[in-house]
Amino acid sequence: MNKLLLAIFALIFVGCSSTPKNLDQYKREVEQYYDEGHYGIETYEVIQDAISELDKMSFGPKAAAIFDVDETALSNYEHIKVIDFGWEREIWDEWLKEANAENIPQVKKLYEYLVERKVKIIFLTSRYENTCDATHKNLVDEGYKDFDTLICRDASTKGMTSREFKEQERIRLVEKEGYNIVATVGDQWSDLEGKYSGYRVKIPNYLYIVD
C-alpha cells in the first residue's frame, strides 16, 4: 500500500501562504481536527447527503454497495496517532492482525441503511491476504455482520496500484458475478475512480493518500 502521510496538510491548513509550517505543527492540527470532533461532523454530513441521494434510487435483487475498509468502515486513527503519523509495513500488518480497529459510526449508519434496503454489501480492501482473516473478524466484531464477501489483495496484484486493483475487482463482480454496483464508499479517490463505481461516497481522510 503506497501511503504518503501528511501529503495534503499544506493544502488544507496553509491555504495560499508561501511559508510552510513545521511538520510537527501539521500533525498537531490534524490531531486536533480528529480529537475535537470536526472529522465526525464532516463525515456525518457526507453520510447524510449520501442517504438523501440513495433514497431517490430503487434497487434490484442483485444491487450491491462496495465499501473500503481502512478509514472507511474501520478507523486506524488511534494507532496512527500512537506511532506519530508514520507508517512501516511490519508495524502496520501487526496492527491489522490485532483486529482492534473501531468502526466509524457514521459509515456504519450508511451500511445499516443499505442492509435494510436489501442491498448486498461487499468489502473491497487493499489489505493483503495475510491479514484477511483478522480483517473479517474485526468487521464482524464492529457490527458489520451482514455482507456478501470480503475481497483482499493477493500476490498476483502486487504490481497494481490500489485504483487498478479495485477497478479490476469491480469489473469482475459486475461482468462475471452479475452484481449491479449502485454505490461505492471509500476514503480515497482511488477507491472510487474507474468503471462500475455507481454513486460515489467520499469519506474524509487527512491521514494519508493511496494511489
C-alpha positions in Angstrom: 0.0 0.0 0.0 1.6 3.3 -1.1 0.9 5.8 1.6 2.1 9.4 1.5 1.5 10.5 5.1 0.7 14.2 5.7 0.9 14.9 1.9 -2.2 17.1 1.8 -1.7 19.1 5.0 -0.3 22.2 3.3 -3.3 22.5 1.0 -5.7 22.1 3.9 -4.1 24.2 6.7 -1.8 26.6 4.9 -4.0 27.8 2.1 -2.2 30.3 -0.1 0.6 31.0 2.4 4.1 30.8 0.9 5.6 30.0 4.3 5.3 26.3 5.3 4.8 25.2 8.9 6.9 22.8 10.8 5.8 19.2 10.2 5.0 18.7 13.9 2.5 21.6 13.7 0.7 19.9 10.9 0.5 16.7 12.9 -1.0 18.6 15.9 -3.5 20.4 13.7 -4.7 17.1 12.2 -4.8 15.6 15.7 -7.0 18.5 16.9 -9.3 18.1 13.9 -9.9 14.5 14.7 -9.9 14.7 18.5 -12.2 17.7 18.8 -14.9 16.1 16.7 -14.5 18.1 13.4 -13.9 14.8 11.5 -17.0 13.3 12.9 -19.1 16.3 11.9 -17.8 16.3 8.4 -18.3 12.6 8.0 -21.8 12.8 9.3 -22.6 15.5 6.7 -21.2 13.3 3.9 -23.3 10.3 5.0 -26.5 12.3 5.4 -26.0 13.7 1.8 -25.4 10.1 0.6 -28.5 8.7 2.2 -30.6 11.6 0.8 -29.4 10.7 -2.7 -29.8 7.0 -2.3 -33.3 7.5 -1.0 -34.2 8.6 -4.6 -33.0 5.3 -6.1 -34.7 1.9 -6.5 -32.6 -1.2 -6.2 -32.9 -4.6 -7.9 -32.3 -8.1 -6.5 -28.5 -8.1 -7.1 -27.8 -4.5 -6.2 -24.5 -4.2 -4.3 -22.5 -1.5 -2.5 -18.8 -1.6 -2.3 -17.2 -0.5 1.0 -13.5 0.1 1.5 -12.2 -0.9 5.0 -9.4 1.3 6.2 -10.6 4.8 7.2 -14.0 3.9 5.7 -15.6 1.1 7.6 -12.9 0.9 10.3 -10.7 3.7 11.7 -7.0 3.3 12.3 -6.6 6.8 13.7 -5.7 5.9 17.2 -3.0 3.5 16.0 -1.6 6.1 13.6 -1.6 8.8 16.3 0.3 6.5 18.7 3.1 5.9 16.1 3.2 9.7 15.4 1.6 9.6 12.0 4.3 7.4 10.5 4.0 4.1 8.5 6.0 0.9 8.2 4.8 -2.3 6.6 5.6 -4.7 9.5 4.1 -2.5 12.2 1.0 -1.9 10.0 0.5 -5.6 9.5 0.9 -6.4 13.2 -1.7 -3.8 13.9 -4.2 -5.2 11.4 -3.7 -8.7 12.8 -4.8 -7.5 16.2 -8.2 -6.7 14.7 -8.8 -3.8 17.1 -9.8 -1.0 14.8 -13.0 0.7 15.7 -16.0 1.2 13.4 -16.7 4.7 12.0 -20.2 5.2 13.4 -21.4 7.5 10.6 -20.3 4.9 7.9 -21.9 2.1 9.9 -25.1 4.1 9.7 -24.9 4.1 5.9 -24.1 0.3 5.9 -27.1 -0.4 8.1 -29.3 1.8 5.8 -28.2 -0.2 2.8 -28.6 -3.6 4.5 -32.2 -2.6 5.5 -32.8 -1.8 1.8 -31.6 -5.3 0.8 -28.5 -4.0 -0.9 -25.7 -6.6 -0.8 -22.6 -5.4 0.9 -19.1 -6.2 -0.4 -15.9 -5.1 1.4 -13.1 -4.5 -1.0 -9.7 -3.6 0.6 -6.1 -3.2 -0.4 -5.1 -5.2 2.7 -3.3 -8.4 1.7 -4.5 -12.0 2.3 -2.2 -12.4 5.3 -4.4 -10.0 7.2 -7.7 -11.1 5.6 -8.9 -13.4 8.4 -8.2 -10.7 11.0 -10.0 -8.1 8.9 -13.1 -10.3 8.7 -13.1 -10.8 12.5 -12.6 -7.0 13.0 -15.5 -6.2 10.7 -17.9 -8.6 12.4 -16.8 -7.6 15.9 -17.5 -4.0 15.0 -21.0 -4.7 13.8 -20.6 -5.3 10.1 -22.2 -8.8 10.2 -24.3 -8.8 7.1 -22.1 -8.8 4.0 -21.7 -11.0 0.9 -17.9 -11.1 0.8 -14.6 -9.6 1.8 -12.0 -9.2 -1.0 -8.4 -8.7 -0.1 -5.3 -8.5 -2.4 -3.2 -11.5 -3.2 0.4 -11.8 -4.5 -0.8 -11.6 -8.1 -1.9 -8.0 -7.6 1.4 -6.7 -6.1 2.4 -4.6 -9.1 -1.0 -2.9 -9.3 -2.0 0.4 -7.8 -4.9 0.3 -5.4 -7.1 2.0 -8.0 -6.2 -0.6 -10.6 -6.9 -3.5 -8.3 -10.2 -2.2 -7.1 -11.4 -1.4 -10.6 -10.4 -4.9 -11.7 -12.4 -6.4 -8.9 -15.5 -4.3 -9.6 -15.4 -5.3 -13.3 -15.2 -8.9 -12.2 -18.1 -8.5 -9.8 -20.3 -7.0 -12.4 -19.3 -8.8 -15.6 -18.7 -12.3 -14.1 -20.6 -12.4 -10.8 -23.7 -10.4 -12.1 -23.8 -7.7 -9.4 -25.2 -4.3 -10.1 -23.0 -1.9 -8.2 -25.2 1.0 -7.1 -22.7 2.7 -4.7 -19.0 2.7 -3.8 -17.9 4.1 -0.4 -14.2 5.0 0.3 -11.8 7.5 1.8 -9.5 7.6 -1.2 -10.3 8.8 -4.8 -8.6 5.6 -5.8 -11.4 3.6 -4.1 -14.0 5.4 -6.3 -12.5 6.0 -9.7 -12.9 3.8 -12.7 -15.7 1.6 -14.1 -18.8 0.3 -12.2 -18.5 2.6 -9.1 -22.1 3.7 -9.1 -22.9 6.6 -6.7 -19.6 7.6 -5.1 -19.4 8.4 -1.4 -16.1 10.1 -0.4 -15.3 9.8 3.3 -12.8 12.4 4.6 -9.2 11.3 5.3 -6.5 13.7 6.4 -4.0 11.0 7.4 -2.7 9.6 4.1 -3.1 9.2 0.4 -3.3 5.9 -1.5 -2.8 5.7 -5.3 
